[in-house]
Amino acid sequence: MSEKRAAKLYLICGMAGAGKSTLARQLESECQATRFSPDEWLRALMLDMNDRVEMARLRPIVTDLQWGQIQGLLRIGCDVIWEAGFWLEAERAFYREEAKGLGADVMLHYLTAPIDELKRRIVERNKDLPSHSFHIEPDELDKWMEWLDVPTEEEAARFDAFDVHGVVT
């Protein structure tokens, strides 16, 4: 009897404008994995895309729903890509340990770019906003960058694989 291959969970981490969605779509094609994006689900649920209060209310609900689906897929051996930003080390650790408990391998992809480049990309994206994105004011990135726990070498060693990506174009 052949040994069952471990499912893979790809966590896509990074700031707005860093290229998370682009990388997630590339991986989806290359790895034949199921991709989850909280922003896509939020866009489908929200009536006013600029209502930050409603977005803040719905985001944890969407995250919980997606995590439930992801767990089910991992249990049956399906690979999953989750592009939820994962700004906090504690959040990454939680999902890593939960997925490992299901027998999955967990890969962390961290996307980074200088703040000026992120702002430039946000301005460009806002001009012709993709259906899966929300309007972001470039200055919001200054505050959000303070909330980002950049993965350390010590944290990276806890994952089955870790990759750092510059801006994906």
Backbone bond lengths (Angstrom), bond angles and torsions (degrees), N, CA, C in turn:
res aa  C-N    CA-C-N  psi(-1)  N-CA   C-N-CA  omega(-1)  CA-C   N-CA-C  phi
1 M - - - 1.447 - - 1.535 108.85 -
2 S 1.317 117.47 132.02 1.459 120.86 -178.17 1.529 110.21 -79.35
3 E 1.320 114.02 150.23 1.450 120.36 -179.68 1.528 109.52 -78.60
4 K 1.326 115.99 138.19 1.460 121.57 -179.46 1.527 110.34 -73.02
5 R 1.330 116.56 134.31 1.460 122.66 177.48 1.526 109.17 -74.56
6 A 1.328 116.48 138.10 1.458 120.98 177.90 1.526 109.73 -69.07
7 A 1.321 115.33 138.23 1.461 119.83 172.66 1.529 108.25 -66.45
8 K 1.320 115.88 158.18 1.464 121.06 179.86 1.531 109.45 -119.18
9 L 1.325 114.65 135.08 1.456 121.37 172.56 1.522 107.46 -113.19
10 Y 1.328 116.04 119.93 1.452 122.97 178.06 1.525 107.59 -101.38
11 L 1.335 117.20 112.70 1.457 121.53 175.62 1.521 107.96 -94.36
12 I 1.329 116.54 124.66 1.458 121.91 -178.62 1.525 107.93 -103.89
13 C 1.321 115.59 112.93 1.461 123.41 -171.97 1.522 109.76 -115.22
14 G 1.325 115.82 137.15 1.457 119.09 174.65 1.510 112.16 160.33
15 M 1.298 114.73 170.84 1.456 123.01 -177.57 1.530 110.58 -80.70
16 A 1.315 115.51 159.46 1.462 121.05 175.16 1.529 109.17 -55.07
17 G 1.321 116.05 135.48 1.456 121.23 178.63 1.518 114.63 88.78
18 A 1.325 117.74 -3.10 1.466 120.17 -176.32 1.522 112.98 -81.42
19 G 1.332 118.16 -14.19 1.461 120.71 178.50 1.518 114.35 106.58
20 K 1.332 117.33 21.47 1.467 120.49 -178.40 1.524 112.66 -59.53
21 S 1.305 117.19 -46.86 1.476 120.25 -178.33 1.521 111.27 -64.82
22 T 1.316 116.28 -39.80 1.467 120.12 178.79 1.521 110.46 -62.10
23 L 1.330 116.64 -47.96 1.460 120.10 178.78 1.525 110.84 -63.67
24 A 1.314 117.42 -42.58 1.471 120.31 -179.21 1.522 111.17 -60.21
25 R 1.315 117.07 -40.68 1.471 120.02 178.44 1.531 111.05 -67.73
26 Q 1.322 117.06 -38.02 1.470 120.31 176.49 1.527 110.01 -61.78
27 L 1.323 116.43 -47.50 1.463 120.42 179.80 1.526 111.17 -63.69
28 E 1.326 116.67 -38.77 1.462 121.27 179.18 1.525 110.14 -56.49
29 S 1.297 116.32 -43.03 1.458 121.57 -179.73 1.529 111.30 -72.80
30 E 1.321 116.13 -47.22 1.461 121.10 -175.78 1.526 112.78 -69.31
31 C 1.320 116.85 -37.98 1.474 121.48 -172.81 1.516 113.30 -99.64
32 Q 1.313 117.61 -4.37 1.461 122.05 -175.73 1.529 110.35 50.41
33 A 1.320 114.89 52.58 1.456 122.80 -178.18 1.524 109.15 -113.85
34 T 1.322 115.47 161.41 1.456 121.63 175.65 1.519 108.46 -87.35
35 R 1.323 116.18 131.65 1.463 121.74 -176.26 1.523 110.48 -106.27
36 F 1.330 115.21 135.81 1.463 122.12 175.60 1.521 108.90 -121.03
37 S 1.332 115.83 134.51 1.454 122.68 177.65 1.532 108.46 -134.10
38 P 1.319 118.69 111.41 1.471 119.46 177.85 1.529 112.67 -55.69
39 D 1.329 117.60 -38.57 1.462 119.50 -178.10 1.526 111.60 -61.54
40 E 1.309 118.48 -36.60 1.467 120.32 178.49 1.524 110.75 -64.38
41 W 1.306 117.30 -41.29 1.459 120.27 178.82 1.532 110.71 -69.00
42 L 1.342 116.28 -39.80 1.461 119.70 178.48 1.526 111.05 -61.73
43 R 1.321 116.73 -42.04 1.471 119.87 178.69 1.520 110.66 -59.86
44 A 1.321 117.08 -37.39 1.464 120.50 -179.79 1.530 111.98 -70.94
45 L 1.309 117.51 -26.36 1.469 121.78 -175.83 1.521 114.26 -92.64
46 M 1.324 117.08 -28.02 1.459 120.40 -171.17 1.525 112.77 -88.86
47 L 1.329 115.41 138.46 1.455 120.52 175.48 1.521 111.11 -83.47
48 D 1.330 116.83 -39.05 1.463 122.41 179.97 1.525 107.94 -115.68
49 M 1.310 116.14 107.80 1.464 121.23 -175.47 1.532 113.01 -66.62
50 N 1.319 117.75 -13.34 1.466 121.33 179.76 1.524 112.69 -98.99
51 D 1.329 117.90 2.92 1.463 122.35 -178.33 1.532 109.09 -82.04
52 R 1.335 115.87 91.38 1.463 121.05 -176.56 1.523 112.18 -66.95
53 V 1.323 117.68 -29.34 1.465 120.60 178.17 1.526 109.74 -66.69
54 E 1.313 116.40 -45.80 1.472 120.53 178.28 1.527 110.59 -65.06
55 M 1.326 116.56 -38.78 1.461 119.80 178.18 1.536 110.14 -62.31
56 A 1.321 116.37 -43.79 1.467 120.50 179.46 1.521 111.10 -64.88
57 R 1.323 117.67 -33.17 1.465 121.33 178.14 1.528 111.03 -71.10
58 L 1.324 116.58 -41.46 1.469 120.68 -174.77 1.527 114.02 -81.69
59 R 1.330 117.62 -28.59 1.469 119.46 -174.02 1.532 113.14 -56.17
60 P 1.335 120.55 -47.48 1.474 117.83 179.29 1.532 112.85 -65.81
61 I 1.307 117.46 -30.16 1.464 120.93 177.44 1.525 109.65 -66.90
62 V 1.325 116.23 -47.16 1.464 121.23 178.44 1.525 110.32 -62.49
63 T 1.323 116.86 -43.19 1.467 120.60 178.64 1.523 110.53 -58.67
64 D 1.320 117.40 -46.25 1.476 120.90 179.03 1.526 111.60 -62.94
65 L 1.319 117.39 -42.10 1.473 120.38 178.57 1.521 110.97 -64.07
66 Q 1.335 116.21 -44.37 1.459 118.67 179.11 1.523 111.07 -65.17
67 W 1.319 117.44 -41.27 1.459 119.60 -179.72 1.530 110.79 -62.07
68 G 1.323 117.47 -38.46 1.464 120.25 176.08 1.518 111.84 -60.31
69 Q 1.310 116.97 -43.56 1.464 121.28 177.95 1.527 110.95 -66.34
70 I 1.315 115.82 -42.75 1.460 120.66 -179.46 1.525 110.85 -61.60
71 Q 1.309 117.31 -44.43 1.468 120.33 178.94 1.530 110.93 -57.96
72 G 1.322 116.20 -44.36 1.459 119.98 178.70 1.519 111.82 -60.71
73 L 1.313 117.40 -42.80 1.463 121.17 178.89 1.525 111.62 -65.38
74 L 1.331 116.96 -42.67 1.463 120.01 178.91 1.527 111.11 -63.08
75 R 1.332 116.76 -39.34 1.469 120.67 179.88 1.526 112.35 -59.72
76 I 1.321 116.36 -33.72 1.476 118.81 -178.37 1.529 112.11 -96.40
77 G 1.331 116.52 10.15 1.459 120.47 172.49 1.508 116.40 90.85
78 C 1.341 117.81 12.91 1.470 120.68 179.62 1.526 110.59 -88.26
79 D 1.320 115.89 141.29 1.463 121.84 176.04 1.524 109.37 -81.10
80 V 1.340 115.56 144.24 1.464 121.24 -175.67 1.526 109.75 -135.43
81 I 1.322 115.20 139.86 1.466 123.23 173.45 1.520 106.41 -113.57
82 W 1.336 115.66 126.80 1.470 119.70 -178.27 1.515 108.34 -125.92
83 E 1.326 115.66 111.72 1.471 121.19 -176.47 1.525 110.37 -103.65
84 A 1.330 115.11 69.90 1.463 120.54 -175.05 1.528 113.72 -103.24
85 G 1.300 118.32 10.60 1.461 121.11 178.29 1.514 113.54 87.50
86 F 1.321 117.12 -52.58 1.468 123.24 176.24 1.520 112.37 46.61
87 W 1.333 116.38 58.79 1.450 121.93 -176.77 1.528 112.94 -71.38
88 L 1.327 117.70 -27.33 1.462 121.02 -174.08 1.521 111.74 -100.58
89 E 1.327 115.98 134.53 1.462 120.21 177.95 1.525 110.81 -59.40
90 A 1.322 117.70 -39.70 1.474 120.66 -179.75 1.531 111.15 -61.58
91 E 1.314 116.96 -37.88 1.462 121.67 178.18 1.532 110.38 -65.68
92 R 1.314 116.61 -45.48 1.463 120.58 178.27 1.527 110.38 -62.07
93 A 1.325 116.90 -40.94 1.467 121.32 179.94 1.527 110.46 -64.43
94 F 1.325 117.26 -41.83 1.468 120.64 179.76 1.528 111.06 -59.44
95 Y 1.321 117.26 -52.88 1.461 120.21 -177.23 1.531 111.47 -67.87
96 R 1.326 116.75 -35.44 1.464 119.55 176.65 1.528 110.17 -60.68
97 E 1.313 116.96 -50.29 1.471 120.44 -176.98 1.524 111.77 -67.13
98 E 1.310 117.29 -39.52 1.477 120.35 177.97 1.530 110.43 -63.35
99 A 1.329 116.72 -44.51 1.467 120.24 179.97 1.527 110.76 -66.72
100 K 1.334 116.67 -40.28 1.472 120.07 177.18 1.533 109.58 -60.64
101 G 1.328 116.56 -37.42 1.460 121.02 177.08 1.521 113.11 -62.78
102 L 1.310 116.29 -23.49 1.466 121.45 176.64 1.528 111.46 -90.18
103 G 1.326 116.78 1.44 1.458 121.32 179.03 1.514 114.63 88.75
104 A 1.321 117.09 11.09 1.472 121.03 -177.33 1.528 110.88 -89.32
105 D 1.316 115.19 152.19 1.459 122.09 167.31 1.525 106.53 -86.82
106 V 1.327 116.48 143.65 1.463 119.71 -176.50 1.522 109.63 -124.63
107 M 1.327 114.99 124.56 1.448 123.07 179.55 1.527 108.92 -111.17
108 L 1.309 116.10 137.24 1.457 121.01 176.15 1.516 108.59 -112.12
109 H 1.330 115.15 125.20 1.465 121.97 174.29 1.526 106.53 -111.95
110 Y 1.326 115.93 117.03 1.457 121.70 179.99 1.521 108.83 -107.27
111 L 1.339 115.46 122.48 1.459 121.48 178.84 1.511 109.23 -104.57
112 T 1.316 115.80 133.02 1.455 120.47 -176.24 1.524 110.24 -139.43
113 A 1.308 113.98 154.89 1.470 121.76 175.23 1.521 107.16 -163.00
114 P 1.309 117.80 155.61 1.473 120.01 175.13 1.531 109.91 -59.92
115 I 1.327 115.84 149.12 1.466 121.27 -176.86 1.527 111.85 -57.37
116 D 1.314 118.31 -37.38 1.469 120.34 179.03 1.528 111.09 -63.92
117 E 1.327 116.67 -38.41 1.470 120.55 177.73 1.522 110.51 -68.41
118 L 1.328 117.64 -40.85 1.459 120.33 177.79 1.531 110.46 -60.92
119 K 1.313 116.54 -44.23 1.473 120.55 179.20 1.520 110.67 -63.20
120 R 1.326 117.29 -42.56 1.459 120.69 178.67 1.524 110.48 -59.54
121 R 1.322 115.99 -44.30 1.464 120.45 -179.91 1.527 111.80 -65.38
122 I 1.322 116.86 -38.18 1.476 121.16 178.54 1.524 109.84 -64.46
123 V 1.335 117.05 -43.90 1.472 120.68 178.08 1.526 109.61 -59.14
124 E 1.321 117.68 -46.80 1.471 121.60 179.36 1.525 111.14 -62.82
125 R 1.322 116.76 -43.79 1.469 120.56 -179.43 1.524 110.72 -63.90
126 N 1.323 117.30 -38.94 1.467 120.76 -179.53 1.531 112.49 -62.79
127 K 1.335 117.91 -26.46 1.461 121.19 -179.47 1.521 112.22 -66.75
128 D 1.305 116.89 -33.23 1.468 122.30 179.95 1.526 107.36 -142.25
129 L 1.325 114.91 71.93 1.461 122.44 -169.87 1.520 112.19 -61.34
130 P 1.335 117.19 120.49 1.466 120.22 176.24 1.536 110.15 -63.15
131 S 1.305 116.19 155.50 1.470 120.73 -175.88 1.519 112.52 -63.19
132 H 1.326 118.61 -22.77 1.464 121.19 -178.23 1.532 112.93 -93.13
133 S 1.336 117.71 3.95 1.464 120.91 -173.62 1.513 111.63 -116.24
134 F 1.322 114.65 161.31 1.458 123.05 175.56 1.516 108.94 -113.15
135 H 1.319 115.32 152.93 1.463 120.08 174.45 1.528 108.15 -66.61
136 I 1.311 115.92 132.12 1.457 122.57 178.35 1.513 107.91 -129.15
137 E 1.307 116.22 132.83 1.456 120.04 173.05 1.521 107.73 -79.08
138 P 1.319 118.53 130.69 1.468 120.72 -177.58 1.528 113.87 -52.09
139 D 1.344 116.86 -36.12 1.467 119.74 -178.98 1.527 112.64 -67.17
140 E 1.332 117.55 -19.74 1.466 119.53 176.81 1.525 111.21 -62.11
141 L 1.320 116.60 -28.70 1.463 120.64 -179.35 1.522 112.44 -61.61
142 D 1.331 117.40 -32.40 1.466 120.03 179.34 1.529 110.36 -59.19
143 K 1.320 116.35 -45.55 1.471 120.73 179.36 1.525 110.02 -69.12
144 W 1.308 117.27 -43.81 1.466 120.96 -176.21 1.527 111.68 -64.94
145 M 1.326 117.22 -35.02 1.463 120.14 179.79 1.530 111.10 -60.98
146 E 1.330 116.99 -30.09 1.464 120.77 177.11 1.529 111.07 -66.69
147 W 1.309 117.44 -24.62 1.470 121.98 -177.52 1.530 112.18 -88.46
148 L 1.313 117.41 -12.25 1.465 121.84 -174.94 1.527 111.63 -81.38
149 D 1.329 116.24 121.48 1.459 121.84 170.28 1.527 107.01 -90.02
150 V 1.311 116.11 102.69 1.463 120.13 178.88 1.527 108.16 -66.14
151 P 1.335 117.58 129.43 1.473 119.34 179.98 1.529 111.69 -58.95
152 T 1.312 115.28 133.60 1.463 121.81 178.21 1.527 109.16 -94.68
153 E 1.328 116.10 168.18 1.469 120.37 175.93 1.524 110.31 -60.54
154 E 1.324 116.40 -38.65 1.470 120.91 179.48 1.528 110.39 -61.72
155 E 1.336 116.71 -45.85 1.463 119.88 178.04 1.522 110.38 -65.12
156 A 1.311 117.32 -44.60 1.465 121.86 -177.72 1.521 110.92 -56.24
157 A 1.319 117.41 -36.13 1.470 121.56 -178.51 1.524 112.47 -65.50
158 R 1.299 118.13 -17.30 1.473 121.78 -179.87 1.535 112.47 -82.67
159 F 1.321 116.49 -10.64 1.462 120.81 179.39 1.524 109.47 -95.21
160 D 1.333 115.89 157.17 1.458 120.31 176.90 1.518 111.12 -69.37
161 A 1.316 116.73 -27.37 1.461 122.43 174.40 1.523 107.20 -154.72
162 F 1.326 115.16 148.98 1.460 121.46 -179.81 1.516 107.60 -142.01
163 D 1.333 115.79 129.71 1.462 120.99 177.85 1.509 109.13 -131.83
164 V 1.314 115.57 139.41 1.458 122.55 172.43 1.508 107.08 -106.95
165 H 1.320 116.26 131.65 1.465 122.35 -179.15 1.522 108.88 -120.79
166 G 1.319 116.55 138.02 1.449 120.26 167.52 1.520 107.69 -74.86
167 V 1.300 117.73 -171.00 1.455 121.33 -178.86 1.524 109.54 -60.46
168 V 1.332 116.38 127.28 1.459 122.11 177.17 1.519 107.73 -88.36
169 T 1.334 116.54 127.38 1.475 119.74 179.93 1.502 110.99 -110.92
